[in-house]
Amino acid sequence: MNLSRKRVLFFAEGATMAHFVRPFALADALDPDEYEIFFYTPRRYLPYLENKSFTVGELASAPGEQMLANMARGAPMFSADVLRNYVREDREVIRAVRPDLTIGDLRLSLPVSARLEDARFAMIMNAYWSPWAKRYAILPEIPLTRFVPPRMLAPVYRKTERLTYAVHVGPINTVRKENGMPALPPDLRLMYTDADFVLYPDIPEFIPTPGLPGNHRYVGICEWAAKVQKPDWWDRMMADPRPRVFVTLGSSGPVKVLPALLRALAGLPVSVLLSTSGRDLPPGASATWVAPLLPFTETASVSSVVVSHGGSGGLYPAMAAGTPVLGIPSNADQHLSTAFLQDNGAGLGVRVEEASESRLRRALEELLFEPRYRARAREWAAVYARHDSGTLFREFLRDAFTGRAASATAGTGREP
């Protein structure tokens, strides 16, 4: 064993699969002769770590369903009680491992626990949450937007967004105060990027951040997919000459839109491939080709359109396959990702509250029959291919451990 190996500790939050996939893709890109890897994640993801050279541990995590329910009613993702428990667990693991660097994905407790343990740490967070990225004031789905058109509420939201952000930053500020730390400003962007280092699982061409400081790094899209066996209908599906539409709402997409979406698709000359992600379909939702999971990259590459929740976990692999996307966003993260998708010309978005059969059909027809979307998606695929996550991450670690990647001033919460 190489006793000079650097110890890298990963915390993969369990809210959705994306928060496991990204740190796992980075950890898996490291040479075990050079790095000693410790990977903590909720129990449901542990099977993916079998036969890896990592030291693996189970991480307590709030149920993803609870986090999504909180977001759906406009509440903070994690309560102060949850964050207190996270801090205690983080500190125990950090003390046991004694890492040279700790990396967390949506582990919002880490800025408190790592600093209390005097441990250097990095946060994985999408670049559209960066204080240096283009800012959008997009009202996410909340109970009120189900009754009042979001376009009518948008002007009010733009004026009250800072108050909304303050509510979401409140629980972590409560825990910070209890541990003698200054409060963060009422800005989600600053809460999500409060770290010694920030790693963006994105590419700078797609989400630019002019003037970015040296402790913020892009690490590519961290592409990884579990090995999924093709269903027995795959060859029959491939023999169908019609254009294919791949519907995949993942673990956090709004399955309630499926009946309207599938009715819209039924009126088009397409073959529909539906991945349920193991979730129950609502009444009235059916498609010809259905499987719990499909090999994402291969399915996207043989499809003309991918329909997803619009978040980066479904958007980026489709872009890498050169396929345009219809995003149906509900939460704030998905809305931001979809906004950049539309800005970059490779897809369209339809809010979940506005996802009627007719509106979805119009969007699908545009993506299917306007060649510019497919052409733009293929251009982006070539750009994505130039950014290898493993290479970028290894470069970051070498710089971090040799002092060439400057750390941030801890806890300043300064805006650019």
URJOCOR-V174423 format. One line per field, one symbol per residue. ss: DSSP state (a for helix, b for strand, c for the rest). A space follows every 50 residues. Layout:
# URJOCOR-V174423
ss = ???
This chain:
# URJOCOR-V174423
ss = cccccbbbbbbbcccccaaaaaaaaaaaccccccbbbbbbbcaaaaaaac ccccbbbbcccccaaaaaaaaacccccccaaaaaaaaaaaaaaaaaaccc bbbbbccccaaaaaaaccccbbbbccaaacccccccccccccaaaaccca aaaaaaaaaaaaaaaaaaaaaaaaaaaacccccccccaaaaaccccbbbb cccccccccccccccbbbcccccccccccccccaaaaaacccbbbbbbcc ccccaaaaaaaaaaaacccbbbbbbcccccccccccccbbbccccaaaaa acccbbbbcccaaaaaaaaacccbbbbccccaaaaaaaaaaaacccbbbc caaaccaaaaaaaaaaaaacaaaaaaaaaaaaaaccccaaaaaaaaaaaa aacccccccccccccc
